[in-house]
Amino acid sequence: MKNCRIAIAQINPTVGDLNKNTNKIIRLIKKYESAADLIIFPELSIVGYPPEDLILRKRLIDEVNKKIKKIINYIKNSNIAVVLGAPLEFKKGIGNAAIFIFKNKVEIFFKNNLPNYGVFDEKRIFKAGTKYKCLKYKNIRIGVLICEDMWSLKMPKNLIKDKVDLFVSINASPFDKNKIINRREVAKRLALFSKKPIIYLNQVGGQDELVFDGNSFAMNKRGEIIFNMTPWKEKVEVFSCAFFHSHKKKKINYKNIEFSQNFNKWSALVKGLEDYVYKNGFKKVILGLSGGIDSAVSAAIAVDAIGNKNVLGIRMPSKYSSRSSLNDALDSAKKLNIKIETLKINRVHQEYLTTISKVFNKNIKNITEENLQSRIRGTLLMAYSNNFSHLLLSTGNKSEISVGYSTIYGDMNGGFNVLKDIYKTELYELAKWRNKVNFKLFKGPKGIVIPNNSIQKEPSAELRLDQKDSDSLPPYETLDKILYQMIENEASIEEIKKMGFDEKLIKRIRALLLKAEYKRRQAPPGVKLSTKAFGKERRYPITNAFKV
């Protein structure tokens, strides 16, 4: 075991792109076949994760089998062994498999514990394996685990009895703000229980709402991290099993930034947007720049993800737009060095009002007039998106989306929303953090990229004279605390009341949260950061009479 060299391939697969994923796997096998004895790839690395109902298509499984044969044919003439993930058919149905290949030897291990909670829905598409098997290679007994197999409380006790020397866990474990610490604790539990070391491999990259941080590591039998890969980057590292028998730790080639919540949140937003743009065939993005904190942060994330030349900001002033906000939008564009256009909406807005007043008998409500401005802006942005094939970013944060403080078919227009799972108070914290960043990890500039005035001024939609968010909502510090309890913790009105919040306010927020479900169903996808994101993870009925 001491002499075994394992290449840990922390790759970024694309769901459904079997050719690209397979070619990448073969290319890395070829590159590391003389430097390592074994190379391991993440869970479902051939097809990408999560494949969802693609697995139900027989054609996909047929194509997967062809790709596996291609890899096997290459391995026959190589001295390196491979572990990779793929969906495979067995007697029970389609299983989530780990495949070991060495020369002419092929061994298959099926995932035994299928997660069916949160964003996971694997019991819908996979059948579970029934037992854990031990892999024997180079006089090493390896316990092969696939993601939830390590997380399950049902320990792979038969592998421990089988006297495994090492656990290898291949994963597609999506990021949330608690996940890095949680997965290390789970690995530590297994290491201490089994008294065996663990190699934990996780994929990296964005897939729709999910984003994967990598953060692959090796842990000794004492539950100590002795090697950690750079997070958020596609990378391959060769790890010698000799480190398991040493009290030394392999040098980590980055500073202790993996423990920074703000770094990980920002990196998740950047990686999630970058992969959503490029994997869906876009090259550039556009967004409305209002001068507020939401659009300023969204623009900064976009530049960090795909570069300043690929981001366009649009100012769309109305008669209610302040000179200060227009200047803040311009300042945001200058700090990020992005192109900015201005489209005035006064005349269009007035024409709309004139047209509808004829059938409304001049009885136009204030909210109708306000939302018209937002919908005009959304229409213009979509027109630009259509004409130039740029991806439109919407810019609503989780606080606003939660209570419906957004205009459907207006500022909610867009193909992606990077702020969808970020509360307003978190947004301010992230903005301040990004302005202090002095290391070059992103494609955007160092230092201040978000105008201080956008951070400091009182938030406003500026859809009427002297409008402030506080006219319609409680202070975000209060709102976010209540929303967090309702959404993340599913706390009742009584439970939140005991925390010191006003009952009338709690009921009001609860009513707004439930009422806005129909809007959220029509909102664009966005990066999941929390432990309970809207969409795949939090699924409430639109028609719902349970208000408690």
Number of C-alpha atoms within 10 A of each C-alpha: 16 11 11 17 17 22 24 26 24 29 23 26 26 22 21 18 13 20 15 14 21 20 15 17 23 15 11 17 25 15 11 18 18 11 15 21 20 25 25 27 27 32 30 26 28 28 28 24 25 22 17 15 10 15 21 14 9 12 10 16 19 12 14 21 15 13 20 17 12 14 18 21 13 14 22 15 11 15 14 22 23 25 21 22 26 25 25 21 17 12 7 10 11 20 24 26 25 29 22 22 21 19 16 10 11 13 12 17 23 27 23 23 24 23 16 11 11 13 19 15 15 20 13 13 17 22 21 18 18 11 13 18 20 21 20 12 15 11 10 15 19 20 25 29 27 27 24 18 22 24 19 14 12 10 15 20 12 14 22 18 9 13 15 22 20 27 27 21 25 31 27 25 23 25 25 22 16 12 16 20 10 13 15 18 14 15 25 23 18 22 21 15 15 22 18 22 27 26 23 26 28 27 33 27 27 29 24 19 25 22 29 25 30 31 20 26 20 26 23 24 19 16 22 19 19 18 20 21 24 22 21 23 18 17 17 18 17 16 20 17 19 12 18 24 12 11 10 10 14 15 10 12 9 11 8 8 12 18 11 9 14 19 15 21 21 19 21 27 26 27 28 26 29 22 21 24 23 12 16 10 12 15 15 21 24 26 29 27 29 27 29 24 29 23 25 29 25 25 30 28 27 30 26 24 23 23 20 21 13 17 25 23 24 22 21 23 21 19 14 15 19 16 10 13 21 19 15 23 25 23 20 30 27 15 16 24 18 19 16 19 13 14 13 13 19 15 11 14 21 13 12 14 17 13 12 13 13 10 10 12 8 12 10 13 9 11 10 10 16 16 18 21 27 23 19 20 26 25 16 17 28 23 13 17 20 12 9 12 16 23 25 25 29 29 26 27 24 23 23 21 24 27 23 19 18 21 19 18 19 21 23 24 25 22 19 25 24 28 28 27 26 25 24 21 18 17 18 18 12 18 24 17 15 21 17 12 16 11 9 10 11 18 16 20 21 17 15 19 27 29 25 16 16 25 20 11 12 12 16 19 17 20 20 17 10 12 14 15 16 12 10 9 15 13 12 17 12 13 20 20 14 21 24 16 16 19 17 13 11 13 15 14 21 12 13 19 17 10 10 8 16 12 14 11 17 20 16 11 20 21 14 15 19 20 17 18 22 15 18 21 15 12 23 19 24 26 29 30 25 19 18 20 23 23 17 16 15 13 13 13 10 14 10 10 8 6 9 9
